[in-house]
Amino acid sequence: MSEKKKLSEEQIKVLREGATEAPFSGALLDNKKTGMYICGYCGAELFSSEHKFDSGSGWPSFDRAKNSQNVKLLEDNSHGMRRTEVRCANCNSHLGHVFDDGPTNTTGQRFCINSLALDFKKSGDDEDSKTT
């Protein structure tokens, strides 16, 4: 696990204040590299590239977390909607939301995650070679 890093203003809004980045704006949306998506604040391993899929929603989407102990799910009734918020279990950062409209041939879940909430660590990379 890496040390907590300094965040940009946009990352603070998403990770610490629960905002959502604009759809189709995230740097990791079209990432096709093999590796691990980690928390943009604390570096906890969250999602594997093998579980990423194109949902057409405008945000990186995964059908499951790498390890369910690394994410926590909370009821979110904000904005007049009933949703399930996804947070990093290690540092409590807001990551996005999970919905039950994912691939039916796997889990049926769609973890809809903000690119600003993630860093990407390519397979074989060391801690200093993360990309955002």
Secondary structure as the mmCIF struct_conf table of DSSP 4:
data_model
#
loop_
_struct_conf.conf_type_id
_struct_conf.id
_struct_conf.beg_label_comp_id
_struct_conf.beg_label_asym_id
_struct_conf.beg_label_seq_id
_struct_conf.end_label_comp_id
_struct_conf.end_label_asym_id
_struct_conf.end_label_seq_id
HELX_LH_PP_P HELX_LH_PP_P1 SER A 2 LYS A 4
HELX_RH_AL_P HELX_RH_AL_P1 GLU A 9 GLN A 11
HELX_RH_PI_P HELX_RH_PI_P1 ILE A 12 ARG A 16
TURN_TY1_P TURN_TY1_P1 GLU A 17 GLU A 17
HELX_LH_PP_P HELX_LH_PP_P2 GLU A 21 ALA A 22
TURN_TY1_P TURN_TY1_P2 PRO A 23 PHE A 24
TURN_TY1_P TURN_TY1_P3 ALA A 27 ASP A 30
BEND BEND1 THR A 34 THR A 34
STRN STRN1 GLY A 35 CYS A 39
TURN_TY1_P TURN_TY1_P4 GLY A 40 CYS A 42
STRN STRN2 GLU A 45 SER A 48
HELX_RH_3T_P HELX_RH_3T_P1 SER A 49 HIS A 51
STRN STRN3 LYS A 52 PHE A 53
BEND BEND2 GLY A 56 TRP A 59
STRN STRN4 SER A 61 PHE A 62
BEND BEND3 ASP A 63 ARG A 64
BEND BEND4 LYS A 66 ASN A 67
HELX_RH_3T_P HELX_RH_3T_P2 SER A 68 ASN A 70
STRN STRN5 VAL A 71 ASP A 76
HELX_RH_3T_P HELX_RH_3T_P3 SER A 78 GLY A 80
STRN STRN6 ARG A 83 CYS A 88
TURN_TY1_P TURN_TY1_P5 ALA A 89 CYS A 91
STRN STRN7 HIS A 94 PHE A 99
BEND BEND5 ASP A 100 ASP A 100
BEND BEND6 GLY A 102 GLY A 102
TURN_TY1_P TURN_TY1_P6 THR A 104 THR A 107
BEND BEND7 GLY A 108 GLY A 108
STRN STRN8 ARG A 110 ILE A 113
HELX_RH_3T_P HELX_RH_3T_P4 SER A 115 ALA A 117
STRN STRN9 LEU A 118 LYS A 122
TURN_TY1_P TURN_TY1_P7 SER A 123 GLY A 124
HELX_RH_3T_P HELX_RH_3T_P5 GLU A 127 SER A 129
STRN STRN10 THR A 131 THR A 131
#
